[in-house]
Amino acid sequence: MRPGKFSNVIQTSICGLVVATVGQFPVFAGRERPIRTGLWVIQPLAEDSNTLSAFAAGVRSNPQLTGVCIHGHWKDIEKEAGKLDSSAIDKMVAVLRGIGMKYELCLQPGVNTPASVYKEGAQSFATRATNPHRPKFGQEVLIPVPWDTVYQQNFSRAIKQLGERYAGDPLCVSVVLTCANLMSAEMHLPKTREDLAKWAALGNYQEKLLDVYKKYTDEWAGAFPKQEISLHISKVLDLPPEFCERIVDYGLSKYPERFTIQNCQLTGRREDTGMMSYDLVQKYRDRAHHGFQSLASLSPPNERMGSIEMAALNIVHAQGEYWELWHGDGMSVETSTAVARTWEEARRVGYNAYKKKLMFEGKYRER
């Protein structure tokens, strides 16, 4: 599956509703054609020539991949204050240009903010890593207070520099809307009881964070005027789902053709209905572009992730446009082929019929 496979658009009519079919992906009237489709692989920056060679060999040999999500830690590409070193990104992009493969850029702040930003006076927020699946579990970590002006000046400058270098590349089709993050690109922030007390001491964090997300929705969209702007939805502190909805509504009001929401908690353990981020995608699926990222690896042992079949059922239920696989899964031809085959079957027969099939085979799992 290489770029260009979904270039033909065929219009049909279903019960009087005009539907455009891009390859095998339905696009309902009133919503633009999907910016991203198919299987994408998450790829950290290549640290050395051996890693780069393995990356190049992996993407060239896997016909199931449609694109690559390049994830870079801000501190790793800005080792000198104020200057981005894009050489690692450039080398990976050169590989992708050689085969004509699309890519997404993700710049992660949070715990990956350069130390120089704090030295300039940015206010820090100290917490402990509570996710056992993340590095530094149990250790103290620092993130910048998202509305701090010194942090924002530096992060805004980094976004602008990225845009100047990559926004004109037609293969760069997406960027992740980062700005207020902890250890990933999702909207997570520290939220233990002690953390919440510290946030409360900083003022009305709900309105402050809303202003941060509005600001960086516009900044990412301005620096990358032709790209998808992807918001990785998750619960924010102790705020209700309506907080995320206000951000999504803002993004759709300003950039309806390219504002995208992503669920990074896709599982195959059960039906994901009832999970806040999944339900939010379901609520907006007819108005916003949307896709999914696996919660964990599908390759055995995969107790945390669950089965490919149940994960495919969840994506089809929400009419997901794309599926981001973890690095090991996306670089495995065997695993990604199994994912593509299963997803296509589920999409072809539809949610209800595929659910019945899984029940008959004893593969269905309820919450």
N, C-alpha and C positions, 0 to 999 in steps of 0.2 A: 504494500500500500504506500505509494509515493505521492508527493504533492502533485495535484492535477487530476487525481482520480475522481474527485468530486466536482469537476468543473462544469459538467452538463446539468442544466436545470430543466426539469420536465414538469409542466403544470397539469394537474388533474383536478377533478372535482369530487369531493366526498360530502354527500348530503348537502350539496349546494355551497360548501365552503371551499374556496380556492386554496389548493395546497401545492407548493413547489417541492419537488423532490430533488435533493442534491445528493447524487449517488443513491445511498440507501437511507439518507437522513431526511425526515419530513421537516419542512419549514412552513409554518402556518402564516397565512396572510396577516399583515399587521406587524410581523416581526421580520427583521432582516435575515438574510442568509447567514448561517453559522460562520463565524470567523475561524473557529477551530473544530475539527471533527476527528474521529478515530482515536487511536492509541498514541499517547505521548509518554516519554520517559523522563523521569527526574534525574538531572545530571549535575552533581557538584562540580566546581571548577577543577580542572585537571592541574594537579600540583607539580607534575614533572612530565618528562617526555614519555616515560613508560605508560603513565596513566592516560596521556593524550593519545598514544598509539592504540591502547586498548579501547578507548572511546571511539576512535575513528573506525576501527575494525568492527566494533559492535554495531554501530548505526548503519554501516555499509552492508553488513551481512543479514540484517533483520528487515525483511520486506513488510513486516506488519506495522512498523512505526510510521506515523505521520509527522511527528515533530519532537523536539527536545526542549525541556524546560531547564534552562541554565540558571542554577541557583548560586549566587555569590554572596559571601559574607562581606559586609561593608568594610570591616577592619582588615580583611585580607587583600582588598584591592585599593585601599587608601592607607598605606603604611607611612606616607609622608603627608602631614597635615595640608589639606586643601587640594591635593593632587591625586586624581584617580589613576591607578596603573591598570590599564585595560588589556595588557598583553595576554593574560591568561584567557580572557573572554575572546580576544581577537583570534587566538589560535583555534579555539573551539568553533568559532563562527566560520573561520576559513575552511574547516572540515565540512561544515554543513553547506557552505556555499558550493563546495566541490561536488556535492551530490544533489544540490537543489532542495534541501530539507528545511522546513520552517522551524522557527525557534521562538521561545518566550524568555524574557529576562526577568529575574527576580533578585532584587537587592535587599538583603536582610539587615535591618538595624537591630534594635533591642540589645540582647547580650553581645551582639556582634558589632556594636558601635565602636569606632576607634577611640583609643584612650585619649588621643589629642583633643577630642571634642570636650571631654570632661576637664582637661587641663585649661581649655579656653574659658571654662566657667559654667558649662552646662550642668544643670541640677540633676543629680543621679537619684535613683530609687533602688535601695538594697533589698534583696529578697533571697530566698533559697530555692534551688531547683527541686521541684516536687514531683516531676514526671520521671518515673523509673526508666522510661524508654528514651530519655534524653541524656546527652553528656552532662557531666558535673552534677549528677543526681545527689541531692543532699548538701551540696556546697553553696556558699554564698555567691550570688551573681549580682551584677549591676545592669540596669537599663536606664536610659535617659527619661526624664519626665516628658511625655509627648508634646506638651504645649510650651516647653521651655524655649525661649527665643534663640539661645545659642545653638541648641540642638537643631532647631528648625532651619536656621541659617545654613548650617553645614549640610544637613540632609537635602535641603532644597537645591543647594549648589551641586551636590553629587547627582541628583536626578537630572538636573539641567545638563551636566557634562555627559551623562549617559545618552541623553536624547540627542545631543549634538553629534555623537559618534554613531549611533545605531538607528535612530528614527527614520533615516532615509533608506534603510535596507529593506527591500520588499519581502525578504524572508523573515524579518523580525515582525511578527504579527500580533504579539501580546506582551504586556508588562503586568506585573503584580502590584496591586495597590497596597504597598507597605507604608507604615508611618508610626503606628502605635503597636508595637509587637514585643513579645518576650523572647522565645527561643525558636520561633518559626515565622512563616509568613502569614499565619493565621492571626485573628484579632485577639488572641489570648493576651491577658495581662495578669500579673500576680494577684491572687484572690483568696489567700488564706485569711482567717479572721484578723490576724495582725496586719496583713497587707491592706485589707479594706479600711482598717482604722487609719492607716497612714495616708491612703488615698483621700479619705474624708477630711483629713487635716489640711489637705492641699486645696480644698474648696469644692465647688460643684463640679465634680469630675464628669458627670454625664454631659453637661453642656460644653465643658471644655473639650472633651473627647469628640463630641459631635462637630465642633468647630475645626478640630484637627483633621478629621476625616473629610470634611467639605474642602478644606484647604488643599489636602493632598490628592483628592479626587481631581481637582482642577490642575494641580501641578503636574501630576503624571499625565493627564490628558493633554496638557499644553506642551509638555516636552516630547510626547509621542502622539502627535495629532492624527495618525492613521492607524494606530494599534488598538487592540482590545485592552480595556482596563479591567483587570480581574481582581475582585474582592474575595478573599478567602474567609468565608463566614465562620464565626464561632461565637460562643457565649462570651460577653465582655463583662468582667468583674461580676457584680451582682445585679446587673442591669437586665431588664426584661427584653424579650425578643423585639419589642417595638423599637428599641434603640437601633438595632441593626436595620429594621425596616425604614427608619428615617434616613439612614445613610443610603440604602438602596434606592429609595424614592428620589433622593437628591441626585444620585448618579444617573438614574434613568431620565430625570427631568432635563439634565444637561447634555447627556451623551447617550441617547436611547439606542443608537445603532451599534454601539460598541461597549457599553457598560455590561460587565459579566459578573455573575456570582458563582462561587465555587464551594462545594462541600468537600472538605479534606478528611472526612470521617466515614467514608464508604466502607461498609463491612459486608461480609458474606456469612456472618454468624446467624443472622435473623433478618426479618424485614426491618428496615431502618425508620419506618414511619413511627412518629412519636419522639424522635430526636430533633432538637430545636433547629439545627442547621439543615437537616433533611426536609423538615416541614416547611422551612422558609423557602427552600428551592422549589418545593411543590407549589407553594403559594404564588411564586413569581414566574413559574416556568413558561407561561404563555405570554409574558411581557419582557422577560430578560433572557439573554443568552446565559447558559449555565452548563456546568460540567462537574466532574467528580475526580477526586484523588483517593487512591486506596489508603486506608488507615494504616496498613502494614503490608508486609510481603505476602504474596500468594504462594510462594514457593515453600514446600514443607521444611520444617514444621510450621504450620500456619494457624495455630490455635487462636492467635490474636485477630487474624484477618477473617478466617473462615473460608468457605468454598467459593470457587469461581462462579458456580451456578447461582447461588443466592446473591452474590454481588451484582451479577448481570441482571437478575430480577429487579433489584433496587434501582439500577440505572434505567432500565426500561420503564419501570413504574413512573419515574420522574422525567422521562423523555430526555435524558442526558445527551448532550451533543458531543462530548469527548470524555475520555477516561485517562487520567494520569497514573502511570504505574511506577512503583518504586524502582530504583536503579537496577537491582538484580533481576527483577521480573522483566523490565523493558529490554534489558540486554540479553535476556535468554530467549532465543528463537522458539524453543519448546514451550515455555510458559506463555509468551505473548501470542503464539499461534493458538494455544488452547483458549486464552482469553478472547481473542478475536472470533474464533469459531463459536464459542459459547454465547458471546454477546450478539453475534449475528443471528443465531438460532432464536434467542429470546426476543430480539427485535422483530424477527420475521413472523413469529406466531403471536406475539403480543403478550402483555402482562398477564391477563387472566388465564389464557391457555397455557402459558409457560409455568405459571404457578400450579395449575392442576397437574401438569406433567411432573413437576418436582415432587408434588404430594404423592402421586402414583408411584414414583421411583424411590420414595422414602428419603428424599434429599431436601425437603422443605423444612425450614426451622421458623417457628413463631417467636415473638419476643418473649 
